Amino acid sequence: MSELPTLAIIGPGKVGTSIGILAVHAGYPVVAVAGRTKESTNSAARQIGKNVRPCSVIEAAQSATVVLLCLPDDAIEQVCTSLAQRKKFLERAVVVHFSGVHSSTILSAARDCCQCSVASMHPLQTFPTVDEAIKKMSDTYCFYEGDERAIPVVERLAKNIGLIPIRIASTSKPLYHAAAVMACNYLVALMDSAIMLAENAGIDRKTAWSALEPLVRTTLNNISKMGTISSLTGPIARGDLKTVSRHLQESALAQGHIASIYRTMGLYTVEMAIRKGSITQRKAEEIIDLLLGSDNSHT
Ligand SMILES: NC(=O)c1ccc[n+]([C@@H]2O[C@H](COP(=O)([O-])OP(=O)(O)OC[C@H]3O[C@@H](n4cnc5c(N)ncnc54)[C@H](OP(=O)(O)O)[C@@H]3O)[C@@H](O)[C@H]2O)c1
């Protein structure tokens, strides 16, 4: 096995600091860290290890054969292009970013100006703090893509810091990231809307979540055990038109977009119930009419 490459980290935030700490632990020489401010750069350097030099972004880019751009999504391309056009990357270095939505093509200036290879690696987990990131990084799936010369480098880095690497097509990144957003952020939004409805029913927020949480956990366990289709229960899966109708009447009074969430999720649930074979096509059409508001016979 070849020697581990030198790493430099640009972007001393949650991902940059935690990847740095885990990389040092895995034996990588992390030689430099850089950010926008001295405070965040020095703080990350202290946490990552004593041999890490806090320095400017340009010095960091010049100091390692693998440069990790742990920057906010919107800053990655601009920082990379600015460094590349001034030839600040080492020739043939590997330049990597961690965004879920963008592919490595946003790093193409590094390839064009400095003959670098480029890649992206996205740990599929939510990291609210550095401590949480370090705890959760191991056994987290990491989807990566990029130039052939960069692929073994990011695959090895991912494995060495405990991630489970899976290669993805560069063109699939936006859809892959949309899936992650639905599973994570939209789950939070869905839980909040359920709590809101419970509050409208006169149950206080804390009690509402305490009561809903076991239902949510059991549902997630069911999905793990038997998949989504077999886990689907409830009025739409049973074809209980009148129940859905009562829900629509009452949720129409709720605040914000809750009624439209109910309708949109309901329409998708009808598709699942058809796939499950628990309702007929005719029943499905009746429920769809109800959810689209084009049937008043049950309201
Ligand atoms: N956190 C997550 O849950 C998570 C999970 C998977 C992937 N990611 C990806 O990881 C990347 C980094 O996310 P993060 O959560 O670590 O963000 P973060 O905690 O906000 O850290 C971003 C860091 O970049 C620095 N920075 C911003 N603009 C800069 C510039 N122009 N030059 C130099 N440094 C700059 C910031 O400096 P200041 O400290 O001065 O603001 C900050 O230290 C993103 O692409 C994100 O999509 C995040």
The ligand as a MOL file (V3000), in Angstrom:
LIG
                    3D

  0  0  0     0  0            999 V3000
M  V30 BEGIN CTAB
M  V30 COUNTS 48 52 0 0 0
M  V30 BEGIN ATOM
M  V30 1 N -22.6090 19.9000 8.1280 0
M  V30 2 C -23.1970 18.9110 7.4950 0
M  V30 3 O -24.1400 18.3130 7.9860 0
M  V30 4 C -22.6410 18.4290 6.1670 0
M  V30 5 C -22.8070 17.0870 5.8280 0
M  V30 6 C -22.2840 16.6290 4.6130 0
M  V30 7 C -21.6290 17.5080 3.7490 0
M  V30 8 N -21.5120 18.8240 4.1080 0 CHG=1
M  V30 9 C -20.8180 19.7100 3.1460 0
M  V30 10 O -19.5640 20.0830 3.6830 0
M  V30 11 C -19.2050 21.3980 3.2300 0
M  V30 12 C -18.8820 22.2690 4.4420 0
M  V30 13 O -20.0260 22.2990 5.3100 0
M  V30 14 P -19.8840 22.6370 6.8620 0
M  V30 15 O -21.1520 22.1770 7.5010 0
M  V30 16 O -18.5640 22.1850 7.3830 0 CHG=-1
M  V30 17 O -19.9290 24.2460 6.7890 0
M  V30 18 P -19.4290 25.2790 7.9230 0
M  V30 19 O -19.4120 24.6240 9.2580 0
M  V30 20 O -20.2380 26.4960 7.7140 0
M  V30 21 O -17.9240 25.5550 7.4960 0
M  V30 22 C -17.5660 26.2410 6.3320 0
M  V30 23 C -16.2080 26.8740 6.5770 0
M  V30 24 O -15.7590 27.4950 5.3720 0
M  V30 25 C -15.2180 28.7640 5.7030 0
M  V30 26 N -15.3240 29.6520 4.5440 0
M  V30 27 C -16.4320 30.1860 4.0010 0
M  V30 28 N -16.1210 30.9230 2.9090 0
M  V30 29 C -14.7760 30.8660 2.8040 0
M  V30 30 C -13.8570 31.4050 1.8910 0
M  V30 31 N -14.2460 32.2010 0.8870 0
M  V30 32 N -12.5260 31.1230 2.0660 0
M  V30 33 C -12.1220 30.3410 3.0930 0
M  V30 34 N -12.9520 29.7770 4.0020 0
M  V30 35 C -14.2650 30.0410 3.8470 0
M  V30 36 C -16.0490 29.2420 6.8660 0
M  V30 37 O -15.3200 30.2090 7.5370 0
M  V30 38 P -15.9290 31.0550 8.7770 0
M  V30 39 O -15.7200 30.1390 9.9300 0
M  V30 40 O -15.1070 32.2590 8.7940 0
M  V30 41 O -17.3940 31.2880 8.4380 0
M  V30 42 C -16.2300 27.9460 7.6530 0
M  V30 43 O -15.1650 27.7260 8.5380 0
M  V30 44 C -20.4090 21.9180 2.4090 0
M  V30 45 O -20.1520 21.6790 1.0500 0
M  V30 46 C -21.5650 21.0380 2.8820 0
M  V30 47 O -22.5630 20.8700 1.8870 0
M  V30 48 C -21.9780 19.2940 5.3030 0
M  V30 END ATOM
M  V30 BEGIN BOND
M  V30 1 1 1 2
M  V30 2 2 2 3
M  V30 3 1 2 4
M  V30 4 1 4 5
M  V30 5 2 4 48
M  V30 6 2 5 6
M  V30 7 1 6 7
M  V30 8 2 7 8
M  V30 9 1 8 9
M  V30 10 1 8 48
M  V30 11 1 9 10
M  V30 12 1 9 46
M  V30 13 1 10 11
M  V30 14 1 11 12
M  V30 15 1 11 44
M  V30 16 1 12 13
M  V30 17 1 13 14
M  V30 18 2 14 15
M  V30 19 1 14 16
M  V30 20 1 14 17
M  V30 21 1 17 18
M  V30 22 2 18 19
M  V30 23 1 18 20
M  V30 24 1 18 21
M  V30 25 1 21 22
M  V30 26 1 22 23
M  V30 27 1 23 24
M  V30 28 1 23 42
M  V30 29 1 24 25
M  V30 30 1 25 26
M  V30 31 1 25 36
M  V30 32 1 26 27
M  V30 33 1 26 35
M  V30 34 2 27 28
M  V30 35 1 28 29
M  V30 36 1 29 30
M  V30 37 2 29 35
M  V30 38 1 30 31
M  V30 39 2 30 32
M  V30 40 1 32 33
M  V30 41 2 33 34
M  V30 42 1 34 35
M  V30 43 1 36 37
M  V30 44 1 36 42
M  V30 45 1 37 38
M  V30 46 2 38 39
M  V30 47 1 38 40
M  V30 48 1 38 41
M  V30 49 1 42 43
M  V30 50 1 44 45
M  V30 51 1 44 46
M  V30 52 1 46 47
M  V30 END BOND
M  V30 END CTAB
M  END
